[in-house]
C-alpha cells in the first residue's frame, strides 16, 4: 500500500517538474496553479521522507533520491498511461462504414494499436484503414475517398474538412554518433558531412525547405532519399546528417545507437499532426478518435522521446484543444 500523501497527481507533478525544472512551466503543463504545484511537491516529499528536488537551483535539479524515485515512478506512470490508452472504449457500434487513413510515421507502433482499439469498438461496421504519406492522405480526403485521416497539416486547408489538432512535432537535427559538429556548422554547409534530403515530392521535404529558406539557409542537394528508414540508416552509418522530426526519430529506434539528435535552432520549426474529418462527420466519433490518438501518442511516442531527450519537453507535446465540430 502506498504511504499516505503519495498520490498519482503528485507523481505526475514531480515528473513534469523534473523535466522542466520550473514551477511555472510545470503549472502550465499540469493545469495547476504555481502554489498548487509547490504544495503537491511538499506533500510528496513529506510522504516519501526525502527531498526529491533541489529547490535552491535554477533550473531545479533532481537530488540523488529524486533520480531514484523518478526512475521507478516514471516507469509506473508510463505503464498506467499505456493501459489507459489501450482500454479506451468508444461507442462506434452504430457506424455502418468508416474509412480512415493514417500517416505512415505510425506504421510500426501506433497504427496497430489504434486499429485494435477501433475494431474492438465496432460490431457491424465495414472498416477500411490505409497508411500513406500526408500528401496522399490529403488528396484522398479532398476526393472524399476517406472519411477521416490522421496526418501532417498541409499548407493549404481542405475545403469541407474539420481539423482536430493532435500534436506538435518539432523538426530536429540527426547526425552520426561520431560526428561532433555543432548545429551552426552543419547549417552553414561548410562541413565535410553532406546533408541528406528527403525526396522533394514529400510533404516533410517541403516543410523542411520552407524553414531553411525562411532562415536563408541554402544546403546543397547531393542525396535525395524517399524512404525514411533508409535515410535514418544512412545517418547511423555515418554517410551524412539530416533534418527530421521528433516522431521520425522515434520511429527509427533500430538506428538510435549510431545517431545523435539535437535541436534545430530555427523559430517555430515544427509540423502539426491532426485528425481531419469530413464535415458530415462532425460529432462524437472524430472527437473520440482524436482523444484516443492523443493518449497513444503521449504514451508511446512523446513520453519516451522526452525521457531520452529532455530538451524536447517544451517543443514536442499533444495539443489538447480541438476545433468546434
N, C-alpha and C positions, 0 to 999 in steps of 0.2 A: 504494500500500500504506500502511495506517495505521502510524504510528510505534508502536514497542513501548511498551506502557503505556496506549494509547488503546483501551479496551475498551467494549463495548456496556453492560456493567453500570456502568462508571464514568460513562458519559454519562447513563444513567438516574438515577444518584445525583445527578449535577450538576444535572440538570433538576429533580429533586424538591427539592433544596436551594435552587435559585434561586427556586422557587415559594413555599417555606415560610419560608426564612430561618433555619431552625432545624435543628441536627443531630439533636435529639431527635425532632422531627416527621418528618424525613427517614428516620430509623431505623424509625419506626413504619410509614411508608408503604411502605418498601422491604423490610421484614422483616429488616434487618441490625442488628447492634449499633451503638451510637454510635461505638466505636473503629473498627469496620469502615467506617463512613461516612467518617470522617476519613481513614482510610488510602486509600480509593478516591479521595478528592479530592486527596490528596497525590500519588498515582500519576498522576492525570490531569494535574494542573498541571505536574508534572515532565516528562511526555511532551510536553505542548503547548509548554512552555517559557515559560509566562506565568502570573501569578496571576489566577485566574478569579473568586474570591470575596474580598471584603474581610472577612477573619475578625475584624477588630477592632471591627466594628459589630454592634449587636444591634437588630433582627434583621439577619442578614448580608445584604449587598448585593453585586450583581454589579459587578465592575470594568468598565472600558470593553472590555477584552479579553474578559471573560466575556460581555458583552452580544453582542459579535460572534460568539463561539463558539456561544452558545445559539441564536442566530437560525438558523444553519446546522445545528447538531446537532439542535435541536428539530424542524426540518423533516424531517431524515433519520429520526428516531425515529418521527415521525407516519407517514411512508411505510411504515416497517417494520411498525408496528402494523396499519395498514390491510391490508398484504399478508398478515400473519398471520391477520387476521380473515376474509379473503376466500378463503383457500386451505384453510380448515378442512375436514377430511374426516370425516364422521360415518358410522357403519355403520347405515344405515337401510334397506338392501336387503331386510331380512326383513319390513318392515312391509307390511301389506295395505291399511291405511287410516289416515289421520291428518287430523284436523280441528283447525285452530289459529286462534285469534282473537288479534289484536294491536291494542293501543290506537292510536287514530288520531293520537297525537302523533308516531308514527314513519312516517307515510304517505310523506313526501317523500324520505326517505333510507334509514333502517334497514330498513323493511319490504321494499322491493325487493331489498336486499342479502341479507336473511335468506331470502327466498323463493327466490332463485337458489341459495344455498348448500344449502338443503334439497332443492330439485329435483335438483341435481347428485348428491345422496347417495341418492336413491331411484330404484328401477328400475320395479317393477311395482306401486307403491303408488298408491292413489286418494287424492289430496291435495286438501284444501279449506282455503283461507285466507280469513278475513274480517277487516275492520277496523271498529271501532266504539268507542264510549265505554266507560269502565270499568264503568259500571252495566249496560250491555247485555251485556258480556262475562261479568260475574258471574252474571247471570240465565241466560245460555247454559250456563255451567258447572254451575249448580245444576240445570238441567233435563237435563243430560248431552247437550246438543246439540253441545258441543265436547269434544274430548279434552283440550285444553290451551288456556291463554290467557296472554298477556303483557299485564299491565295494572297499574293502581294498586291497592294494597291497600284494600279497603273496611273499614268499621268492624266489620262482622260477619264472623267466619270462616265459610268454606264447608264444610259437612259432607261428608266423603268426598273431600276435595281436599287434596293436598300442596302446600305453598308453597315455592318456591325463590327466596329474595331475590336481586334483581339490582342495584339501585342506590338510593341515597338522592337524592331530587330536592327541593332546598330551595325554599321559597317566597321570591320576591323582589319588589321594587317596580320597576315600569317607569313612567317619566314622559316627557313630550315633551322633546326635546333642549333646547329653550329654557327650560324650567321650571327654576327654581333653588330650589325648596322643599326643605327638609330633611325626612327621614323623619318626625320628630316632628310637624312642621306638617301633613303630609299625613294622618297617622293621627289627628290631632286633629279633622279635618273642618272646619277653620276657613278653609281656603284657598279661593280663587275657582275652583280647578280641581276639577271633580267626579270622584268615584270611579266607575269603570266596573266593574260587576259581571259575572261570568259568569252565565249563566242558572241560576236556582235549582234546576232539576231535574238539573243536572250534578254529578257527584261532586266535582270540583275546587271548585265553588262552596260546597258543604257543608264541605269541608275548610278552605277559607279562613275561612268563617264561624265554624267551631269555634275556630280560633286567635284570631280577633278577639274573640269572646265571652269566651274564657278570659282575655284581656288587658283585658276590659271596655272594648272599643273599639266604638263604635256609629257606623257611617258611613251616611249617608242613601242610599236607593236612588232614583236618577233614570234611569240607564241599566242595562239588563239584556240582555246580548248572548250569544247561544247559539253564535256562530261565533268560534273562536279567531283566525283570520286577520282577521276584521272588527274584533275587539276590539283587536288589535295595530295595525291600520291607523288606528283612531280615536285611539289613543295617539300614534302618529307624526304625525298631523295636528294634534295639539295640543288635541283635544277633551276629554281627561281623562287620568287616571292609573289604573293598575290593579295588582293583585297577581296574579302568575302564578308559574310555576315556572322553574327553570333550563332544563329541557327545552323548556318553552313559549317561552322567549326564544330558544333556539337554532333552533327551527323557524320563527321569524319573521324570518329573515335579510333578506328584502326591505325590512323596515321599520327595520332597525337604524340607518340613517343619521338617522332622525328621533326616535330614542328614547335614553333614558339609563336604565341599570339600577343599582340599589343594593340592599344587603342589607335584608331585613325584620327589624327588631330585636325579634323575639319568640322566646323559647326554644323549641327543638325544632319550629320551624315548617317542616315538610317532609312529603312523602309518600314512600311506598316503592313502587318498581316491582318486581314479582315475576313469576315464571312460576308459573302454577297448573296442576297436572296431576291428573287423576282418580286416585284411589288405586290403581286397577288398572294404572296406567302407571308404577308405581314401578320403577326400573331405570335403565339407562344412557341411554335416549333423552331423558327430560327433563333429566338432568344434562348431556348433550352439548349440547342446545339452549340451556340456561341458560348454559353456558360460552361458547358462540358468541355469544350475545346480550350478555354482559358485554364481550367483546372488541370487538364492534361499537359498543357504547355508549361504551366508553373511547376508541376511535379516532376516532369520527365525531361524538360529542356532548360528552363530558366534556373531553378534551384541548383541543379548540378553545375551549370555554367558559372553561376555566381560563386559557388563554393570553390571551384577550380580557379576562377579568375575574378577575384573580389572587385577589381576596378570596373567590372560590368554592372555593379549594383545600381548606379544611377541612370544607366542607359538601356538596359535590357529588362523589360518588365511587361506584364499584362496590362491592358487598357480596360479598366472596369466599366467605363462609361459606354453606353450603347445609344445609337440613334433612335429616335422615336419611330416605332413601326406602325 
